[in-house]
Amino acid sequence: MSANLSKPLRRCLPLRIALWVLIAVLLCLMFYFSGQDGSQSNSTSEPLARWLMPRLDLRLEKRDAKQTRVVLEISQRIVRKFAHFSEYALLAFLLCILLETYGLRASGLWAWLLTVLWAVGDEAHQFFVQARSADWWDVAVDGSGGLAGAVCACFVVGLLIRHRLRKAERLARSAQRNGEEETMRA
């Protein structure tokens, strides 16, 4: 985003504070979930996977126990990857908006890079957690989510800037018309 177009965003201190708080809370939650051991992590994603399976019409009642377990494991993997993608998309979205409030050029790129850096750190952290491992595929999923979040944030910022420019143009035209009316009266 162009620095001179996003000036109104830079003046918004309450927005900055809210974004810093949201990002801090999100990072703490991500660190907490990353620190769970394998069984805790499974107990978090398994209920959602069990809820999701019948809604995907996987016809579990026609499967034996082994097939059901395999379907459950696949469903859990999908739930986890979607969670990774979503949380990193949200992180990049918030970071991009925050960086934009500081007028940083290429805020979307910086937000994505910071998100990927956090993803690498997250996987390194999981390497040291019992019954967990570093999965570099997760970094790719996280990076993809970060890219999607950064692109969405740039789009939203672009829409906000366009809206503000149109509003400024309308006000300028209105002021010009009022000025013309004043000169006609004189």
Backbone bond lengths (Angstrom), bond angles and torsions (degrees), N, CA, C in turn:
res aa  C-N    CA-C-N  psi(-1)  N-CA   C-N-CA  omega(-1)  CA-C   N-CA-C  phi
1 M - - - 1.445 - - 1.519 109.08 -
2 S 1.289 115.09 148.05 1.456 120.19 -179.78 1.526 109.75 -75.67
3 A 1.335 115.25 135.04 1.472 119.86 -175.01 1.519 112.06 -62.44
4 N 1.343 118.23 -38.83 1.460 119.02 -177.10 1.522 112.73 -74.05
5 L 1.315 117.56 -24.03 1.468 120.00 179.22 1.521 111.89 -78.32
6 S 1.327 117.18 -27.21 1.461 119.34 -175.42 1.524 112.33 -97.09
7 K 1.344 117.70 15.67 1.466 120.63 179.30 1.527 112.92 -51.17
8 P 1.343 119.31 -43.63 1.469 118.23 -179.76 1.531 112.98 -58.83
9 L 1.333 117.74 -32.08 1.461 119.80 177.95 1.525 110.98 -67.25
10 R 1.316 117.54 -33.45 1.455 121.08 -176.62 1.513 112.76 -69.67
11 R 1.299 117.54 -22.21 1.465 120.09 -177.62 1.522 112.55 -86.86
12 C 1.286 117.99 3.56 1.459 120.97 -171.88 1.534 111.22 -100.14
13 L 1.327 116.96 82.12 1.458 122.58 -179.67 1.533 112.89 -61.77
14 P 1.340 119.73 -42.76 1.473 118.44 178.39 1.538 112.44 -60.12
15 L 1.329 116.79 -34.97 1.469 119.82 177.40 1.521 109.89 -65.00
16 R 1.315 117.25 -44.16 1.463 120.86 178.17 1.524 111.36 -58.92
17 I 1.321 116.26 -47.07 1.466 120.21 -178.77 1.524 110.19 -61.63
18 A 1.322 116.64 -45.36 1.472 120.51 179.42 1.529 110.87 -61.16
19 L 1.319 116.75 -42.16 1.470 120.02 179.53 1.523 111.52 -65.60
20 W 1.333 117.55 -42.78 1.466 120.32 177.68 1.527 110.47 -59.59
21 V 1.331 116.77 -43.34 1.466 120.40 -179.41 1.527 110.57 -65.49
22 L 1.328 117.29 -46.76 1.469 120.50 179.44 1.523 111.77 -60.49
23 I 1.324 116.60 -42.51 1.469 120.34 179.56 1.529 110.15 -64.71
24 A 1.328 117.32 -42.92 1.468 120.74 179.50 1.529 110.92 -62.26
25 V 1.319 117.12 -43.40 1.469 120.73 178.92 1.523 110.43 -63.89
26 L 1.324 116.82 -44.32 1.462 120.99 179.82 1.529 110.89 -62.33
27 L 1.327 117.55 -44.33 1.465 120.38 179.16 1.525 111.36 -64.06
28 C 1.320 117.62 -38.99 1.472 120.65 176.80 1.523 111.36 -63.60
29 L 1.321 116.63 -43.23 1.470 120.01 177.69 1.526 111.40 -63.14
30 M 1.326 116.12 -42.34 1.463 119.86 179.32 1.527 110.42 -62.90
31 F 1.328 117.00 -42.29 1.460 121.28 179.25 1.532 110.34 -64.70
32 Y 1.339 116.32 -40.48 1.464 120.79 179.18 1.535 110.57 -61.74
33 F 1.327 116.98 -50.32 1.467 119.90 -178.70 1.527 111.53 -66.57
34 S 1.320 116.51 -32.29 1.457 120.97 177.90 1.527 111.30 -67.35
35 G 1.317 116.58 -28.70 1.459 121.30 -178.52 1.517 114.78 -85.06
36 Q 1.321 117.06 -3.59 1.463 119.71 178.63 1.524 109.54 -71.53
37 D 1.342 116.37 141.52 1.461 117.47 176.08 1.533 109.60 -74.40
38 G 1.308 116.09 174.79 1.458 120.88 -173.73 1.518 114.35 -55.98
39 S 1.335 117.39 -43.21 1.476 119.67 -177.66 1.523 111.28 -68.91
40 Q 1.349 117.13 -38.66 1.466 119.61 177.76 1.530 110.31 -64.94
41 S 1.315 115.39 -41.16 1.458 119.93 179.93 1.521 110.57 -63.34
42 N 1.350 116.40 -41.77 1.466 119.99 177.89 1.519 111.40 -63.75
43 S 1.332 116.65 -40.38 1.464 119.10 -178.39 1.527 111.80 -68.18
44 T 1.341 117.59 -19.70 1.461 120.92 176.48 1.525 111.17 -80.57
45 S 1.331 116.57 -43.33 1.470 119.42 -174.73 1.528 113.61 -89.14
46 E 1.329 118.32 -24.08 1.467 120.02 -176.68 1.526 113.93 -62.98
47 P 1.356 119.98 -44.80 1.468 118.21 179.40 1.541 112.87 -59.58
48 L 1.310 116.14 -39.24 1.464 119.16 178.33 1.523 110.62 -66.93
49 A 1.327 117.01 -40.23 1.461 120.35 178.30 1.529 110.50 -64.49
50 R 1.337 117.33 -41.40 1.473 120.38 178.19 1.535 111.20 -64.36
51 W 1.325 116.34 -36.75 1.466 120.45 177.64 1.532 110.18 -68.22
52 L 1.314 116.04 -36.53 1.454 121.37 -175.37 1.528 113.04 -75.00
53 M 1.331 117.81 -35.20 1.465 121.06 -173.07 1.532 113.68 -56.39
54 P 1.326 120.91 -48.90 1.468 118.45 179.95 1.534 112.27 -65.80
55 R 1.312 116.76 -29.89 1.463 120.47 179.75 1.520 112.03 -71.61
56 L 1.316 116.50 -21.38 1.461 120.68 175.46 1.526 111.01 -89.08
57 D 1.338 115.69 3.81 1.463 123.09 178.74 1.532 111.33 55.87
58 L 1.323 115.46 52.52 1.460 120.24 -179.25 1.526 112.24 -86.60
59 R 1.327 117.26 -0.67 1.470 123.45 175.83 1.540 112.03 49.61
60 L 1.312 113.67 57.84 1.457 119.56 -176.95 1.525 112.72 -67.11
61 E 1.324 116.32 -27.28 1.468 118.12 -178.15 1.534 111.53 -65.30
62 K 1.346 117.69 -18.77 1.470 120.78 -179.60 1.526 111.68 -95.90
63 R 1.306 117.42 7.69 1.471 121.61 -178.07 1.531 110.00 -110.21
64 D 1.342 114.55 152.32 1.468 117.76 174.67 1.534 109.17 -80.72
65 A 1.318 116.92 176.71 1.472 121.76 -173.76 1.530 111.87 -61.98
66 K 1.335 116.33 -39.05 1.469 119.46 -178.81 1.531 110.60 -66.81
67 Q 1.322 116.80 -43.63 1.472 120.56 178.95 1.531 110.83 -64.33
68 T 1.334 115.79 -40.24 1.457 120.00 178.80 1.524 110.44 -62.52
69 R 1.332 116.45 -40.72 1.473 120.36 179.26 1.528 110.78 -63.39
70 V 1.333 116.90 -41.47 1.464 121.30 179.55 1.525 109.99 -64.31
71 V 1.332 116.65 -44.60 1.467 120.99 179.25 1.534 109.55 -63.07
72 L 1.339 116.49 -40.05 1.462 120.22 178.53 1.536 110.73 -63.32
73 E 1.318 117.13 -43.07 1.470 120.63 179.00 1.532 111.04 -63.24
74 I 1.308 116.89 -41.35 1.468 120.22 178.08 1.526 109.96 -65.38
75 S 1.331 116.09 -42.10 1.467 120.19 178.67 1.523 111.08 -62.64
76 Q 1.346 115.97 -41.34 1.463 119.31 177.77 1.526 110.95 -62.71
77 R 1.310 116.58 -40.69 1.470 119.99 179.16 1.532 110.54 -62.73
78 I 1.318 116.56 -41.42 1.467 120.48 178.18 1.526 110.25 -63.92
79 V 1.327 116.70 -44.51 1.472 121.26 178.90 1.523 109.81 -59.79
80 R 1.320 117.03 -45.17 1.470 120.35 -178.88 1.530 111.90 -64.95
81 K 1.325 116.77 -43.57 1.467 119.29 -179.66 1.524 110.91 -66.12
82 F 1.327 116.48 -38.34 1.463 119.54 177.10 1.524 110.49 -65.42
83 A 1.334 116.73 -38.64 1.468 120.36 177.59 1.525 110.30 -64.20
84 H 1.338 116.66 -44.19 1.465 120.40 176.95 1.528 110.47 -58.21
85 F 1.316 116.07 -50.69 1.467 120.90 -178.68 1.527 110.59 -57.86
86 S 1.321 116.60 -46.74 1.468 121.71 -175.77 1.523 112.70 -66.46
87 E 1.330 117.03 -46.33 1.465 118.81 -177.33 1.525 111.20 -66.74
88 Y 1.311 117.88 -35.57 1.466 119.58 178.64 1.526 111.46 -76.95
89 A 1.315 117.27 -29.01 1.472 119.66 173.35 1.529 109.29 -65.03
90 L 1.325 116.67 -43.40 1.456 120.81 178.14 1.529 111.01 -63.84
91 L 1.326 116.95 -42.70 1.468 120.56 179.13 1.532 110.58 -60.28
92 A 1.312 117.44 -48.00 1.469 120.42 -179.20 1.524 111.08 -65.27
93 F 1.328 117.07 -38.40 1.466 121.05 178.32 1.531 109.98 -59.60
94 L 1.334 116.08 -50.27 1.463 120.70 -179.19 1.529 111.39 -64.62
95 L 1.338 116.81 -42.32 1.463 120.21 178.75 1.524 111.59 -62.49
96 C 1.311 116.51 -42.02 1.463 120.20 -179.09 1.523 111.10 -62.49
97 I 1.314 116.63 -45.47 1.465 120.25 178.35 1.531 109.64 -62.82
98 L 1.343 116.62 -43.93 1.463 120.27 178.98 1.531 111.48 -59.91
99 L 1.304 116.47 -48.56 1.464 120.16 -179.40 1.522 111.17 -63.39
100 E 1.307 116.03 -33.32 1.471 120.46 177.64 1.526 110.71 -65.20
101 T 1.333 117.03 -33.66 1.471 119.19 179.05 1.525 111.72 -67.02
102 Y 1.320 116.51 -20.07 1.466 120.87 176.12 1.528 111.70 -92.75
103 G 1.325 116.73 -0.55 1.463 120.80 178.50 1.520 113.48 74.19
104 L 1.317 117.73 21.36 1.460 121.45 -179.33 1.525 110.25 -70.59
105 R 1.313 115.65 129.16 1.477 119.45 176.18 1.523 108.95 -69.55
106 A 1.295 116.04 148.54 1.474 122.89 179.48 1.528 110.92 57.04
107 S 1.312 116.75 43.36 1.465 120.97 -177.00 1.532 111.67 -60.78
108 G 1.313 117.58 -33.70 1.467 120.52 178.43 1.521 111.73 -64.71
109 L 1.321 116.19 -42.81 1.466 120.68 178.45 1.523 110.76 -64.80
110 W 1.327 117.37 -45.25 1.464 120.92 178.75 1.527 111.05 -63.44
111 A 1.320 116.97 -40.48 1.471 119.89 178.55 1.523 110.27 -62.23
112 W 1.324 116.51 -43.06 1.465 120.30 179.42 1.527 110.38 -64.29
113 L 1.328 117.81 -45.00 1.465 120.93 -179.77 1.531 111.51 -62.11
114 L 1.332 117.06 -42.75 1.469 120.12 177.35 1.526 111.67 -63.48
115 T 1.325 115.74 -36.88 1.461 120.76 178.75 1.523 110.97 -65.97
116 V 1.332 116.99 -43.92 1.471 120.62 178.37 1.528 109.93 -64.86
117 L 1.319 117.02 -39.45 1.463 120.53 177.80 1.532 110.40 -61.24
118 W 1.332 117.24 -42.95 1.469 120.20 177.28 1.530 110.16 -64.75
119 A 1.319 118.11 -37.45 1.467 121.75 179.24 1.530 110.85 -63.13
120 V 1.327 116.83 -42.37 1.469 120.37 177.74 1.526 109.62 -63.33
121 G 1.327 116.81 -44.32 1.464 120.47 177.63 1.514 112.33 -62.81
122 D 1.318 116.56 -37.74 1.462 121.88 179.04 1.526 110.58 -63.36
123 E 1.317 116.25 -44.32 1.474 119.48 179.50 1.529 110.73 -68.57
124 A 1.337 117.28 -36.87 1.463 120.07 176.41 1.535 109.48 -63.22
125 H 1.321 117.29 -39.46 1.464 121.92 177.16 1.528 110.05 -62.09
126 Q 1.326 117.55 -43.71 1.469 120.92 -178.75 1.529 111.76 -65.07
127 F 1.320 117.22 -25.65 1.463 121.20 178.86 1.528 110.70 -59.72
128 F 1.330 116.74 -30.59 1.462 121.48 -177.06 1.524 113.01 -96.54
129 V 1.328 117.78 1.80 1.464 121.33 179.95 1.527 108.81 -92.69
130 Q 1.352 115.58 137.42 1.462 121.32 -178.56 1.525 111.02 -59.07
131 A 1.315 116.51 135.48 1.470 124.79 177.44 1.534 112.21 61.13
132 R 1.336 117.03 24.20 1.465 121.93 173.52 1.518 107.22 -127.15
133 S 1.298 115.68 164.81 1.468 119.08 177.13 1.518 108.45 -145.67
134 A 1.310 114.89 161.33 1.461 120.08 175.88 1.523 107.58 -81.07
135 D 1.302 116.00 122.14 1.464 121.47 -179.64 1.522 107.49 -115.63
136 W 1.318 116.58 107.53 1.461 120.28 -175.92 1.515 111.38 -69.51
137 W 1.328 116.62 -17.15 1.457 120.10 172.81 1.537 109.21 -64.16
138 D 1.327 116.71 -35.06 1.469 120.82 176.46 1.525 111.04 -62.27
139 V 1.328 117.16 -37.82 1.472 119.96 177.58 1.528 109.22 -61.52
140 A 1.326 116.97 -39.72 1.469 120.22 178.56 1.530 110.85 -65.67
141 V 1.330 116.58 -42.56 1.467 120.47 177.78 1.527 110.15 -65.07
142 D 1.332 116.13 -44.01 1.465 120.96 178.58 1.520 110.85 -61.85
143 G 1.324 116.93 -44.11 1.459 121.19 178.60 1.517 112.06 -63.05
144 S 1.325 116.14 -37.56 1.472 120.05 176.91 1.526 110.63 -65.65
145 G 1.315 116.08 -42.27 1.462 120.07 176.08 1.515 111.00 -63.02
146 G 1.331 116.33 -42.08 1.463 120.57 177.54 1.518 111.85 -61.45
147 L 1.323 116.42 -40.92 1.463 119.98 178.19 1.526 110.73 -63.43
148 A 1.328 116.54 -43.93 1.470 120.36 178.92 1.534 110.65 -62.40
149 G 1.324 116.89 -42.87 1.463 120.54 179.35 1.518 112.31 -65.02
150 A 1.335 117.16 -41.44 1.462 120.75 179.38 1.523 111.27 -66.00
151 V 1.324 116.63 -41.10 1.470 120.07 178.47 1.529 110.12 -63.89
152 C 1.329 117.01 -44.09 1.474 120.33 178.24 1.531 111.00 -61.22
153 A 1.332 116.75 -42.36 1.466 119.96 -179.89 1.523 110.86 -64.34
154 C 1.322 117.15 -42.65 1.477 120.14 178.13 1.523 110.24 -61.90
155 F 1.312 116.34 -38.22 1.465 120.62 177.82 1.527 110.46 -64.28
156 V 1.327 117.16 -45.88 1.470 121.54 179.52 1.524 110.67 -62.97
157 V 1.326 116.91 -45.27 1.466 120.23 178.62 1.525 109.91 -61.65
158 G 1.324 116.73 -41.66 1.461 120.26 177.39 1.524 112.02 -59.95
159 L 1.331 116.32 -41.80 1.469 119.90 177.60 1.529 111.27 -64.55
160 L 1.325 116.73 -41.45 1.470 120.24 178.45 1.526 110.80 -62.98
161 I 1.310 116.77 -43.02 1.462 120.60 179.90 1.516 110.24 -64.90
162 R 1.337 116.54 -44.47 1.472 120.14 178.94 1.522 110.44 -60.50
163 H 1.334 116.61 -41.79 1.465 120.90 178.75 1.530 110.44 -61.55
164 R 1.331 116.71 -45.44 1.467 120.27 -179.71 1.526 111.43 -65.69
165 L 1.328 117.64 -37.58 1.467 120.33 178.22 1.529 111.10 -65.12
166 R 1.320 115.66 -43.73 1.473 119.17 178.80 1.524 110.88 -63.03
167 K 1.321 116.04 -40.23 1.461 119.97 178.32 1.531 109.99 -63.07
168 A 1.333 117.04 -43.26 1.468 121.13 178.89 1.531 110.68 -64.02
169 E 1.334 117.22 -39.64 1.472 120.75 178.25 1.526 110.67 -64.02
170 R 1.337 116.83 -42.26 1.466 120.08 178.41 1.520 111.01 -61.92
171 L 1.320 116.08 -43.65 1.462 120.10 178.82 1.529 110.96 -63.67
172 A 1.333 117.14 -40.03 1.469 120.68 179.41 1.530 110.40 -65.63
173 R 1.331 117.04 -42.71 1.479 120.17 178.22 1.521 110.61 -63.50
174 S 1.329 115.65 -40.85 1.463 119.96 179.15 1.526 110.58 -63.74
175 A 1.319 116.63 -43.16 1.466 120.59 178.62 1.531 110.58 -65.17
176 Q 1.326 116.23 -37.18 1.465 119.94 179.12 1.530 110.04 -65.87
177 R 1.330 116.48 -43.83 1.470 120.26 178.72 1.523 110.28 -61.66
178 N 1.340 115.85 -43.62 1.463 119.47 178.31 1.532 111.24 -61.89
179 G 1.332 116.92 -37.94 1.451 121.17 177.60 1.525 111.68 -65.95
180 E 1.336 116.81 -39.45 1.473 120.80 178.17 1.527 110.60 -65.63
181 E 1.329 115.66 -39.60 1.465 119.52 178.68 1.515 110.94 -63.88
182 E 1.345 116.11 -38.37 1.467 120.50 178.59 1.518 111.12 -63.81
183 T 1.342 118.17 -42.51 1.474 121.04 -179.44 1.526 110.94 -69.43
184 M 1.326 118.25 -31.81 1.455 120.75 178.85 1.529 110.80 -69.22
185 R 1.303 116.78 -34.84 1.451 121.70 -179.72 1.540 111.25 -70.40
186 A 1.315 115.32 -30.89 1.466 118.87 -175.89 1.487 113.51 -78.86
